Amino acid sequence: MAGDAHAALELGRLLCLTASEPRAPGDGDQSWPEERWLRAAVESRPDDIEALTLLTGRLAQQISYWEAVLDMNPDVMEDYGEDEATVRRRQIEAEELYARIRAAGPVGPAAEAGLDELAVLLGVSGKPAAEAAYSFYVFEDEAWSGSVRYGTTIVASDADEIRWACDEWFALETGLSSAPTLTTYVDGAKVSSIDLGRHLVDTAVSWDDVAVPELTGLPLPVGLPVPGHGLYYGFTSAAE
């Protein structure tokens, strides 16, 4: 069972970086394929901090997503089986999971800034987080339809994983625009921005031609949001 829990956690962590199951038919809409695997990991190992953090962070992103939909076009919520009550249930669960993380004791200095930011996003604390705390990668793609902007963001702290996530996005969606970017942040500051559109061959990035900088500094812990940047770990889609 321990091996099953670890496998579920690893798969869930990787799926945080995608809109849907890899190579599954889809239109680029976010479907949170990681959730069932992260729930399985938490159920098998209730005190696993990484599993708790990943699930809490992804629920926080879901809450943000559906609150934005509720503000922009509440009528569409019903099509997805969502309403204010389902958003509230996620909020309650995320707060309970966050409390379990904190009750487990010190999590180490590396996670403190991210947990502080997560608490702010969940509305359980107003303590500001250290904005220059982490190093990470951000992939961004966007398209406009009239006055509405459709955006995709993927945040990760491993070079191989961000490459994989980009490949999955282009395989699924072939991109929203002709100018998707991959930006590197070190200690919270932008140090590199790459126009991936220049390196697209058919529907894939020619990574041999892309020099992705290695991260220095403290990498963003998996599952935690980026303090001060309004960014969640993993895949995020939004319309505004």
Backbone as CSV, one residue per row, in Angstrom:
resi,resn,N_x,N_y,N_z,CA_x,CA_y,CA_z,C_x,C_y,C_z
1,MET,0.817,-1.212,0.000,0.000,0.000,0.000,0.851,1.263,0.000
2,ALA,2.026,1.187,0.692,2.898,2.358,0.715,3.362,2.713,-0.688
3,GLY,3.678,1.659,-1.474,4.096,1.905,-2.847,2.987,2.510,-3.676
4,ASP,1.750,2.058,-3.457,0.610,2.613,-4.184,0.406,4.084,-3.834
5,ALA,0.552,4.414,-2.560,0.373,5.800,-2.127,1.442,6.693,-2.743
6,HIS,2.680,6.200,-2.782,3.761,6.988,-3.377,3.525,7.189,-4.869
7,ALA,3.088,6.130,-5.547,2.820,6.233,-6.982,1.687,7.217,-7.251
8,ALA,0.644,7.170,-6.422,-0.473,8.103,-6.585,-0.016,9.537,-6.386
9,LEU,0.853,9.746,-5.396,1.362,11.089,-5.131,2.204,11.596,-6.293
10,GLU,3.092,10.750,-6.805,3.959,11.173,-7.905,3.152,11.465,-9.167
11,LEU,2.161,10.613,-9.456,1.326,10.854,-10.629,0.503,12.122,-10.440
12,GLY,-0.068,12.284,-9.261,-0.844,13.488,-8.988,-0.007,14.744,-9.107
13,ARG,1.219,14.685,-8.601,2.108,15.850,-8.685,2.381,16.220,-10.135
14,LEU,2.639,15.218,-10.977,2.921,15.495,-12.384,1.685,16.029,-13.104
15,LEU,0.527,15.461,-12.795,-0.701,15.892,-13.460,-1.132,17.295,-13.044
16,CYS,-0.583,17.801,-11.941,-0.844,19.199,-11.577,-0.424,20.157,-12.687
17,LEU,0.494,19.706,-13.534,1.068,20.565,-14.565,0.300,20.521,-15.876
18,THR,-0.829,19.797,-15.915,-1.555,19.613,-17.168,-3.013,20.031,-17.037
19,ALA,-3.632,20.303,-18.196,-5.057,20.643,-18.219,-5.916,19.399,-18.080
20,SER,-5.435,18.281,-18.618,-6.209,17.040,-18.605,-5.245,15.870,-18.637
21,GLU,-5.777,14.656,-18.631,-4.925,13.478,-18.706,-4.049,13.561,-19.957
22,PRO,-2.766,13.205,-19.853,-1.882,13.283,-21.022,-2.445,12.539,-22.226
23,ARG,-2.405,13.229,-23.355,-2.832,12.693,-24.653,-4.318,12.365,-24.714
24,ALA,-5.066,12.758,-23.695,-6.509,12.524,-23.731,-7.163,13.565,-24.628
25,PRO,-8.262,13.212,-25.294,-8.962,14.210,-26.101,-9.420,15.368,-25.226
26,GLY,-9.315,16.562,-25.747,-9.742,17.711,-24.964,-9.609,18.984,-25.762
27,ASP,-10.129,20.058,-25.186,-10.090,21.342,-25.874,-9.267,22.368,-25.120
28,GLY,-8.478,21.907,-24.147,-7.649,22.827,-23.387,-8.300,23.335,-22.127
29,ASP,-9.581,23.003,-21.901,-10.235,23.420,-20.664,-9.613,22.686,-19.480
30,GLN,-9.516,23.385,-18.369,-8.911,22.784,-17.187,-9.852,21.769,-16.558
31,SER,-9.318,20.584,-16.219,-10.165,19.528,-15.657,-9.596,18.939,-14.367
32,TRP,-8.451,19.424,-13.909,-7.826,18.983,-12.657,-7.688,17.459,-12.587
33,PRO,-6.942,16.857,-13.515,-6.795,15.395,-13.517,-6.036,14.875,-12.307
34,GLU,-5.312,15.756,-11.629,-4.510,15.333,-10.482,-5.330,15.052,-9.231
35,GLU,-6.540,15.603,-9.161,-7.262,15.612,-7.885,-7.514,14.210,-7.337
36,ARG,-7.971,13.294,-8.180,-8.306,11.962,-7.651,-7.073,11.231,-7.143
37,TRP,-5.919,11.477,-7.772,-4.695,10.818,-7.333,-4.175,11.431,-6.040
38,LEU,-4.285,12.738,-5.917,-3.858,13.381,-4.677,-4.769,12.989,-3.518
39,ARG,-6.053,12.853,-3.787,-6.971,12.402,-2.735,-6.636,10.975,-2.305
40,ALA,-6.287,10.137,-3.264,-5.907,8.764,-2.927,-4.648,8.747,-2.067
41,ALA,-3.695,9.613,-2.396,-2.456,9.682,-1.619,-2.726,10.156,-0.199
42,VAL,-3.581,11.170,-0.053,-3.905,11.686,1.277,-4.685,10.658,2.085
43,GLU,-5.574,9.935,1.422,-6.349,8.911,2.126,-5.441,7.792,2.635
44,SER,-4.443,7.422,1.825,-3.535,6.347,2.219,-2.530,6.800,3.269
45,ARG,-2.108,8.068,3.151,-1.109,8.590,4.091,-1.573,9.954,4.596
46,PRO,-2.466,9.963,5.583,-3.100,11.203,6.039,-2.137,12.244,6.591
47,ASP,-0.939,11.820,6.990,0.015,12.761,7.573,1.126,13.157,6.605
48,ASP,0.993,12.783,5.341,2.011,13.109,4.346,1.894,14.588,3.977
49,ILE,2.875,15.384,4.383,2.800,16.833,4.194,2.806,17.214,2.719
50,GLU,3.596,16.513,1.916,3.635,16.850,0.487,2.278,16.608,-0.163
51,ALA,1.647,15.480,0.155,0.333,15.186,-0.410,-0.700,16.208,0.061
52,LEU,-0.672,16.530,1.348,-1.603,17.525,1.884,-1.392,18.886,1.223
53,THR,-0.135,19.254,1.039,0.173,20.559,0.447,-0.281,20.631,-1.004
54,LEU,-0.004,19.580,-1.762,-0.426,19.568,-3.163,-1.942,19.653,-3.289
55,LEU,-2.659,18.861,-2.502,-4.117,18.880,-2.590,-4.670,20.230,-2.151
56,THR,-4.132,20.781,-1.085,-4.606,22.085,-0.612,-4.341,23.171,-1.644
57,GLY,-3.142,23.155,-2.218,-2.796,24.162,-3.219,-3.664,24.082,-4.454
58,ARG,-3.970,22.858,-4.890,-4.804,22.719,-6.082,-6.261,23.073,-5.795
59,LEU,-6.735,22.780,-4.592,-8.085,23.214,-4.232,-8.162,24.739,-4.189
60,ALA,-7.112,25.375,-3.690,-7.082,26.841,-3.668,-7.156,27.398,-5.082
61,GLN,-6.461,26.742,-6.018,-6.517,27.192,-7.415,-7.915,26.983,-7.995
62,GLN,-8.548,25.865,-7.666,-9.921,25.629,-8.119,-10.871,26.702,-7.589
63,ILE,-10.716,27.035,-6.331,-11.571,28.062,-5.729,-11.421,29.376,-6.486
64,SER,-10.168,29.759,-6.751,-9.912,30.992,-7.488,-10.538,30.942,-8.881
65,TYR,-10.404,29.800,-9.544,-10.946,29.633,-10.899,-12.462,29.800,-10.908
66,TRP,-13.147,29.072,-10.030,-14.606,29.102,-10.052,-15.160,30.415,-9.512
67,GLU,-14.459,31.057,-8.602,-14.896,32.387,-8.159,-14.823,33.382,-9.309
68,ALA,-13.783,33.254,-10.149,-13.670,34.138,-11.308,-14.793,33.874,-12.305
69,VAL,-15.115,32.591,-12.524,-16.228,32.255,-13.417,-17.536,32.797,-12.853
70,LEU,-17.703,32.666,-11.556,-18.919,33.153,-10.900,-19.078,34.658,-11.092
71,ASP,-17.973,35.371,-11.056,-18.021,36.824,-11.244,-18.269,37.199,-12.705
72,MET,-17.651,36.448,-13.622,-17.713,36.816,-15.034,-18.979,36.317,-15.721
73,ASN,-19.330,35.059,-15.479,-20.465,34.459,-16.189,-21.096,33.374,-15.323
74,PRO,-21.859,33.755,-14.310,-22.408,32.763,-13.374,-23.324,31.739,-14.037
75,ASP,-23.933,32.090,-15.168,-24.857,31.160,-15.820,-24.160,29.893,-16.306
76,VAL,-22.862,29.995,-16.611,-22.150,28.833,-17.147,-21.806,27.827,-16.050
77,MET,-21.866,28.244,-14.798,-21.505,27.357,-13.687,-22.340,26.080,-13.698
78,GLU,-23.628,26.224,-13.988,-24.532,25.075,-13.950,-24.121,24.003,-14.953
79,ASP,-23.561,24.424,-16.085,-23.133,23.459,-17.102,-22.054,22.517,-16.576
80,TYR,-21.320,22.963,-15.571,-20.238,22.165,-15.001,-20.603,21.570,-13.641
81,GLY,-21.867,21.712,-13.260,-22.288,21.194,-11.964,-21.730,21.987,-10.796
82,GLU,-21.463,23.257,-11.033,-20.870,24.105,-10.008,-21.821,25.231,-9.626
83,ASP,-21.697,25.677,-8.387,-22.432,26.840,-7.919,-21.722,27.380,-6.683
84,GLU,-22.308,28.353,-6.040,-21.664,28.936,-4.863,-21.454,27.898,-3.770
85,ALA,-22.365,26.940,-3.667,-22.252,25.922,-2.617,-21.049,25.013,-2.846
86,THR,-20.791,24.622,-4.101,-19.650,23.743,-4.364,-18.336,24.481,-4.128
87,VAL,-18.319,25.764,-4.463,-17.119,26.556,-4.205,-16.887,26.669,-2.699
88,ARG,-17.958,26.866,-1.967,-17.838,26.978,-0.511,-17.362,25.666,0.107
89,ARG,-17.825,24.538,-0.422,-17.364,23.251,0.106,-15.867,23.079,-0.107
90,ARG,-15.379,23.498,-1.262,-13.931,23.441,-1.487,-13.193,24.335,-0.493
91,GLN,-13.751,25.508,-0.260,-13.120,26.445,0.666,-12.994,25.828,2.059
92,ILE,-14.062,25.226,2.528,-14.044,24.603,3.858,-13.020,23.478,3.906
93,GLU,-13.011,22.639,2.869,-12.064,21.525,2.846,-10.626,22.031,2.803
94,ALA,-10.359,23.036,1.974,-8.998,23.560,1.859,-8.528,24.151,3.188
95,GLU,-9.401,24.848,3.881,-9.033,25.406,5.183,-8.724,24.296,6.182
96,GLU,-9.504,23.223,6.141,-9.260,22.099,7.047,-7.932,21.415,6.728
97,LEU,-7.643,21.246,5.445,-6.374,20.635,5.052,-5.196,21.516,5.462
98,TYR,-5.353,22.816,5.288,-4.282,23.735,5.683,-4.030,23.639,7.188
99,ALA,-5.096,23.545,7.953,-4.946,23.413,9.403,-4.203,22.131,9.762
100,ARG,-4.443,21.063,9.006,-3.734,19.802,9.254,-2.241,19.946,8.966
101,ILE,-1.908,20.684,7.919,-0.492,20.912,7.603,0.184,21.643,8.754
102,ARG,-0.449,22.689,9.232,0.138,23.474,10.316,0.181,22.691,11.623
103,ALA,-0.829,21.864,11.852,-0.879,21.085,13.091,0.197,20.010,13.131
104,ALA,0.728,19.652,11.957,1.756,18.613,11.898,3.082,19.085,12.474
105,GLY,3.197,20.396,12.719,4.428,20.917,13.296,5.250,21.672,12.279
106,PRO,6.459,22.071,12.632,7.312,22.845,11.721,7.525,22.113,10.396
107,VAL,7.383,22.850,9.306,7.552,22.256,7.980,8.903,22.603,7.373
108,GLY,9.692,23.378,8.092,10.996,23.778,7.584,10.930,25.149,6.948
109,PRO,12.034,25.877,6.969,12.041,27.251,6.466,11.737,27.368,4.982
110,ALA,12.022,26.321,4.197,11.814,26.404,2.748,10.351,26.614,2.391
111,ALA,9.449,26.061,3.186,8.026,26.112,2.841,7.281,27.272,3.487
112,GLU,7.895,27.970,4.420,7.150,28.948,5.207,6.528,30.058,4.360
113,ALA,7.299,30.637,3.445,6.769,31.746,2.645,5.596,31.284,1.787
114,GLY,5.717,30.095,1.192,4.637,29.571,0.368,3.397,29.250,1.179
115,LEU,3.585,28.704,2.374,2.435,28.423,3.236,1.777,29.710,3.714
116,ASP,2.580,30.729,3.982,2.009,32.031,4.348,1.154,32.579,3.204
117,GLU,1.658,32.446,1.973,0.899,32.924,0.814,-0.377,32.108,0.625
118,LEU,-0.289,30.805,0.828,-1.469,29.950,0.707,-2.525,30.349,1.729
119,ALA,-2.092,30.677,2.933,-3.029,31.114,3.968,-3.727,32.409,3.572
120,VAL,-2.985,33.318,2.955,-3.583,34.577,2.494,-4.620,34.305,1.407
121,LEU,-4.274,33.439,0.457,-5.195,33.130,-0.637,-6.470,32.456,-0.131
122,LEU,-6.337,31.659,0.922,-7.504,30.981,1.494,-8.274,31.881,2.461
123,GLY,-7.700,33.031,2.771,-8.380,33.956,3.668,-8.288,33.593,5.132
124,VAL,-7.304,32.753,5.495,-7.172,32.363,6.901,-6.068,33.143,7.604
125,SER,-5.377,34.007,6.864,-4.328,34.826,7.461,-4.069,36.028,6.566
126,GLY,-3.631,37.108,7.182,-3.246,38.283,6.418,-1.761,38.538,6.480
127,LYS,-1.013,37.559,7.001,0.429,37.720,7.150,1.101,37.774,5.782
128,PRO,1.811,38.846,5.465,2.467,38.923,4.148,3.616,37.935,4.045
129,ALA,3.788,37.379,2.845,4.867,36.429,2.609,6.067,37.140,2.004
130,ALA,7.233,36.525,2.139,8.456,37.081,1.562,8.428,36.894,0.051
131,GLU,8.363,37.998,-0.706,8.161,37.910,-2.153,9.385,37.397,-2.900
132,ALA,10.565,37.562,-2.357,11.781,37.139,-3.054,12.236,35.754,-2.609
133,ALA,11.286,34.945,-2.177,11.654,33.692,-1.522,12.110,32.598,-2.476
134,TYR,11.540,32.505,-3.693,11.688,31.287,-4.482,12.197,31.523,-5.900
135,SER,12.702,30.422,-6.462,13.076,30.372,-7.876,12.145,29.383,-8.572
136,PHE,11.741,29.705,-9.822,10.731,28.886,-10.489,10.648,29.257,-11.969
137,TYR,9.922,28.419,-12.718,9.653,28.663,-14.136,8.170,28.987,-14.315
138,VAL,7.883,29.864,-15.287,6.502,30.191,-15.630,6.328,30.117,-17.146
139,PHE,5.455,29.231,-17.585,5.048,29.189,-18.991,3.744,29.962,-19.124
140,GLU,3.644,30.801,-20.167,2.430,31.584,-20.387,2.027,31.545,-21.854
141,ASP,0.736,31.419,-22.071,0.163,31.450,-23.412,-1.173,32.170,-23.300
142,GLU,-1.565,32.896,-24.336,-2.816,33.634,-24.246,-3.413,33.858,-25.627
143,ALA,-4.708,34.155,-25.624,-5.414,34.520,-26.849,-6.550,35.455,-26.466
144,TRP,-6.963,36.265,-27.425,-8.053,37.212,-27.193,-9.235,36.869,-28.087
145,SER,-10.433,37.013,-27.536,-11.665,36.904,-28.304,-12.515,38.113,-27.941
146,GLY,-12.543,39.081,-28.839,-13.190,40.339,-28.499,-12.437,41.011,-27.371
147,SER,-13.141,41.300,-26.293,-12.508,41.954,-25.148,-12.105,40.968,-24.060
148,VAL,-12.265,39.665,-24.332,-11.965,38.637,-23.328,-10.592,38.024,-23.603
149,ARG,-9.781,37.980,-22.575,-8.459,37.354,-22.673,-8.519,35.954,-22.075
150,TYR,-8.067,34.964,-22.843,-7.964,33.594,-22.361,-6.483,33.289,-22.136
151,GLY,-6.150,32.918,-20.926,-4.746,32.704,-20.602,-4.484,31.350,-19.981
152,THR,-3.307,30.831,-20.246,-2.828,29.596,-19.633,-1.481,29.882,-18.983
153,THR,-1.326,29.402,-17.759,-0.073,29.558,-17.027,0.306,28.215,-16.419
154,ILE,1.576,27.867,-16.508,2.094,26.666,-15.844,3.303,27.080,-15.020
155,VAL,3.275,26.751,-13.741,4.365,27.094,-12.826,4.988,25.808,-12.298
156,ALA,6.311,25.712,-12.380,7.032,24.539,-11.879,8.426,24.968,-11.461
157,SER,9.106,24.076,-10.756,10.462,24.398,-10.298,11.473,23.341,-10.724
158,ASP,11.133,22.592,-11.760,12.039,21.588,-12.316,12.066,21.769,-13.831
159,ALA,13.262,21.872,-14.406,13.379,22.163,-15.837,12.776,21.061,-16.699
160,ASP,13.033,19.808,-16.358,12.485,18.705,-17.149,10.959,18.680,-17.071
161,GLU,10.424,18.988,-15.904,8.971,18.948,-15.745,8.291,20.094,-16.486
162,ILE,8.907,21.277,-16.516,8.275,22.375,-17.250,8.339,22.103,-18.752
163,ARG,9.415,21.460,-19.218,9.474,21.080,-20.635,8.358,20.084,-20.953
164,TRP,8.198,19.083,-20.096,7.149,18.079,-20.302,5.775,18.735,-20.313
165,ALA,5.543,19.648,-19.376,4.244,20.310,-19.286,3.961,21.143,-20.534
166,CYS,4.972,21.825,-21.043,4.799,22.597,-22.278,4.448,21.673,-23.437
167,ASP,5.146,20.548,-23.537,4.860,19.594,-24.610,3.430,19.078,-24.520
168,GLU,2.977,18.795,-23.295,1.605,18.319,-23.119,0.596,19.384,-23.549
169,TRP,0.878,20.628,-23.228,-0.034,21.708,-23.601,-0.126,21.848,-25.118
170,PHE,1.016,21.851,-25.787,0.989,22.015,-27.236,0.388,20.797,-27.930
171,ALA,0.575,19.613,-27.359,-0.036,18.412,-27.934,-1.553,18.466,-27.807
172,LEU,-2.024,19.066,-26.719,-3.458,19.140,-26.469,-4.113,20.267,-27.243
173,GLU,-3.478,21.419,-27.195,-4.133,22.643,-27.643,-3.486,23.262,-28.873
174,THR,-2.244,22.883,-29.159,-1.394,23.511,-30.177,-1.198,24.999,-29.897
175,GLY,-1.429,25.382,-28.646,-1.152,26.758,-28.251,-2.314,27.694,-28.515
176,LEU,-2.354,28.759,-27.739,-3.383,29.770,-27.926,-2.908,30.885,-28.844
177,SER,-1.610,31.146,-28.828,-1.090,32.281,-29.581,0.176,31.877,-30.319
178,SER,0.746,32.828,-31.021,2.001,32.570,-31.731,3.204,32.966,-30.889
179,ALA,2.969,33.417,-29.656,4.081,33.903,-28.839,4.021,33.385,-27.408
180,PRO,3.966,32.067,-27.206,4.040,31.532,-25.844,5.432,31.777,-25.269
181,THR,5.505,32.025,-23.979,6.792,32.350,-23.367,7.101,31.434,-22.192
182,LEU,8.387,31.243,-21.957,8.872,30.524,-20.783,9.826,31.459,-20.050
183,THR,9.447,31.816,-18.829,10.207,32.790,-18.053,10.811,32.119,-16.831
184,THR,12.039,32.480,-16.537,12.748,31.956,-15.371,12.863,33.047,-14.316
185,TYR,12.513,32.690,-13.089,12.651,33.603,-11.956,13.634,32.999,-10.957
186,VAL,14.527,33.824,-10.462,15.468,33.415,-9.425,15.303,34.361,-8.243
187,ASP,15.044,33.794,-7.086,14.781,34.592,-5.881,13.686,35.622,-6.136
188,GLY,12.673,35.216,-6.889,11.522,36.068,-7.144,11.690,37.081,-8.255
189,ALA,12.876,37.173,-8.857,13.144,38.166,-9.898,13.300,37.492,-11.259
190,LYS,12.748,38.123,-12.295,12.856,37.579,-13.645,14.293,37.684,-14.147
191,VAL,14.833,36.564,-14.634,16.201,36.572,-15.155,16.267,36.150,-16.617
192,SER,15.178,35.566,-17.141,15.201,35.105,-18.526,13.778,34.956,-19.029
193,SER,13.555,35.301,-20.303,12.261,35.080,-20.940,12.504,34.590,-22.361
194,ILE,11.939,33.435,-22.693,12.166,32.798,-23.984,10.864,32.756,-24.771
195,ASP,10.901,33.219,-26.009,9.758,33.135,-26.909,9.739,31.733,-27.513
196,LEU,8.889,30.869,-26.968,8.847,29.487,-27.448,8.231,29.382,-28.838
197,GLY,7.467,30.389,-29.239,6.879,30.362,-30.569,7.926,30.268,-31.664
198,ARG,9.100,30.792,-31.407,10.187,30.744,-32.392,10.788,29.353,-32.506
199,HIS,10.463,28.480,-31.557,11.071,27.150,-31.527,10.040,26.037,-31.718
200,LEU,8.830,26.408,-32.133,7.797,25.404,-32.376,7.984,24.780,-33.754
201,VAL,7.995,23.463,-33.772,8.044,22.713,-35.024,6.784,21.859,-35.056
202,ASP,5.877,22.187,-35.967,4.538,21.595,-35.965,3.880,21.919,-34.619
203,THR,3.660,20.918,-33.773,3.009,21.178,-32.482,3.927,20.846,-31.310
204,ALA,5.229,20.919,-31.516,6.168,20.582,-30.447,7.312,21.587,-30.421
205,VAL,7.863,21.789,-29.244,9.016,22.670,-29.086,10.285,21.883,-29.394
206,SER,11.162,22.472,-30.173,12.469,21.872,-30.431,13.395,22.267,-29.277
207,TRP,13.361,21.473,-28.212,14.070,21.842,-26.983,15.582,21.867,-27.159
208,ASP,16.097,21.162,-28.148,17.545,21.199,-28.387,18.015,22.607,-28.730
209,ASP,17.083,23.433,-29.202,17.433,24.801,-29.593,17.089,25.820,-28.512
210,VAL,16.609,25.344,-27.366,16.162,26.250,-26.301,17.049,26.066,-25.073
211,ALA,17.720,27.121,-24.677,18.587,27.068,-23.495,17.781,27.496,-22.269
212,VAL,17.199,26.520,-21.590,16.432,26.811,-20.376,17.408,26.933,-19.212
213,PRO,17.472,28.094,-18.566,18.437,28.261,-17.469,18.141,27.316,-16.308
214,GLU,19.191,26.829,-15.684,19.018,26.064,-14.455,18.674,27.032,-13.321
215,LEU,17.867,26.568,-12.396,17.486,27.420,-11.279,18.585,27.447,-10.226
216,THR,18.854,28.642,-9.723,19.674,28.787,-8.528,18.763,29.327,-7.433
217,GLY,19.242,29.346,-6.233,18.393,29.793,-5.141,17.464,28.687,-4.685
218,LEU,16.484,29.034,-3.886,15.560,28.074,-3.296,14.417,27.788,-4.266
219,PRO,14.277,26.543,-4.748,13.185,26.246,-5.680,11.830,26.288,-4.984
220,LEU,10.820,26.723,-5.713,9.458,26.743,-5.188,9.046,25.328,-4.793
221,PRO,8.642,25.104,-3.537,8.178,23.766,-3.146,6.915,23.385,-3.911
222,VAL,6.810,22.120,-4.275,5.668,21.682,-5.070,4.370,21.930,-4.303
223,GLY,3.383,22.411,-5.037,2.063,22.628,-4.464,1.817,24.011,-3.919
224,LEU,2.876,24.768,-3.658,2.698,26.062,-3.007,2.639,27.204,-4.021
225,PRO,1.831,28.230,-3.739,1.761,29.393,-4.632,2.997,30.264,-4.503
226,VAL,3.193,31.131,-5.498,4.349,32.028,-5.513,3.989,33.319,-4.792
227,PRO,4.647,33.631,-3.697,4.315,34.856,-2.962,4.475,36.113,-3.811
228,GLY,3.450,36.953,-3.781,3.528,38.253,-4.417,3.345,38.280,-5.916
229,HIS,3.157,37.123,-6.550,3.040,37.084,-8.009,1.656,36.652,-8.488
230,GLY,0.784,36.251,-7.576,-0.536,35.792,-7.985,-0.499,34.522,-8.803
231,LEU,0.486,33.667,-8.552,0.676,32.448,-9.332,0.517,31.212,-8.456
232,TYR,-0.244,30.250,-8.962,-0.388,28.965,-8.298,0.565,27.957,-8.922
233,TYR,1.035,27.016,-8.117,1.844,25.922,-8.651,1.001,25.092,-9.621
234,GLY,1.602,24.707,-10.747,0.916,23.842,-11.687,0.207,24.610,-12.790
235,PHE,-0.789,23.955,-13.364,-1.519,24.487,-14.512,-2.677,25.362,-14.047
236,THR,-2.823,26.511,-14.697,-3.936,27.411,-14.416,-4.456,27.980,-15.726
237,SER,-5.754,27.938,-15.911,-6.363,28.635,-17.043,-7.316,29.685,-16.495
238,ALA,-7.513,30.736,-17.273,-8.365,31.828,-16.804,-8.883,32.619,-17.988
239,ALA,-10.021,33.237,-17.784,-10.578,34.188,-18.753,-10.889,35.466,-17.997
240,GLU,-10.561,36.576,-18.618,-10.808,37.855,-17.941,-11.064,38.954,-18.957
